[in-house]
Amino acid sequence: MDKLTKAARSALMSRVRSKDSKPELIVRSIVHRMGFRYRLHSSKLPGSPDLVFPARRKIVFVHGCFWHGHGCRAGQNRPVSAQSYWNTKLERSMERDRLNSEQLRLDGWSVLAIWECQLRERDSLARYLKAFLESK
């Protein structure tokens, strides 16, 4: 049973962003401070990647752990109500992510997914991003 009214739930869900989310802004800031420049949300590429580095043929997705089904605690925490709805929705999201990444790799792109939970260790994340972006 949902503890919120339909109107309150609708208002809450309307604030969930697909672009310019706080995790995405953090990753963009880290990458920009390192001197890398990128394009945002290219609709010409599968999955409309969050950060695109065309000259390097690199792509970074910033995924929310819940919405994209990460293996961490937040990603495994599923709603109790309407389980079949949520399980179907989240499984479909995970499959879409997999297919988009696969297609991008087939098209010659290197793909990296950054998970929301990885943002806790910013120094480690910065080293991880730098290694990915500087690799051949």
N, C-alpha and C positions, 0 to 999 in steps of 0.2 A: 504494500500500500504506500502510495506516495504521500509524504508529509506536507507537500506544498500544494496549493491550489493550482488549477490549470493555468490561470493567469500568471501566477508567480513562477511556475515552472517555465512557461513560455518566455517570460521576461529574462529568466536566468539563462536559458538556452540561447536566446538571441544575442547574448553577450559573448558567446563562444566564437572566436575569430578563426578564420581559415588563413588570413594573411595578416602580417604585422602583429603577430602574437608576441607576448613578452619573451618567451623562449627564443623566438626567431630574431627579435630585436637584439637580444643578448649575443647570439651567435654572429649576427651582422656586425655588431660593434667590435667583437673580438677580431674578426677577420679584417675589418677595415683598419683597426689600429695596427695590425701586422703589415699593412701596406698592400693588401690584395684588393682588387676592384672586381666588381661582379655586376650581373644583371639580376633583376628580380622577377620571379613568377612568369617565366616565359611560357605563354599559352601555346607556343608552337611545338613544345616538347611534351612527351607523355608525362602526365602527373603534375604539370605546371610546377616545376621545381622551385623551391624557395630561393636558392642562390645558384646562379649559373656563371661559370667562368669559361667563356667561349674559347679564348686563346689556349687555355690549358686543357680543354675538353673534360672539365670536371663539373660535377653537380653535387650540391648539398641539399638534402631534405632535413627539415627540423620537425621531428614528430613528437606529438604529445603522447605520453606513455599509455594513457587510457584509450584515446581515440584510435591508436594504431596498434594496440595489442602487444606492447612490449612485455618481456618476461619478468620485469621488476614487480614489486608489490602493487604499485599504482596501475600497472598494465593488466595485472591479473585480477584486480578488484572489480568485479562485475556487479551491476545493480541486481537486487533481489527481485524486484517487481518486473514483470514483463520480460522474463529471462529469454524466452525464445526470440522476441523482437531484438533485444540487445545482442544476444549471441550471433544472430544472423547479420545484424548491422556491422558488428565489429569484425566478424570473420570476412565479410565482403570487403571491408576496408583493408584488411591485411592482405587479402588476395589481390586487390587492385594495386596496392603498394608493390607487391612482388612482381606482378606483370609489368608495371611501369618501369621498375628498376631493370628488369630483364630486357625490355625493349630498348631502353637507353644504352645498356651495355652492348647490345647487338648493333646499335647505331654508332658505337665507338666512344661512348662516354664512360668516364669513371664515376661511380656513384657512391656517396657516403650518406648514411642516415645518422643524424645526431638525435639522441633521445632526450626528452625533457629532464630525466633524472641525471643525465651526464652533466648538466649545468651546475651541479653542486660543487664540482671540482673544476673551477675555471682555469687554473694553471695547467692542469692535466688536459683539459679540453683544448686549450690553446696549442699545446704541443702536438696533440692528435691532429688538429686541423692543419697546422703548419706542415706536418709530415705528409699528410694526404695531398695538400695543395702543391707541395714542392716535389712530390714523387713524379717519376716519368710514366 
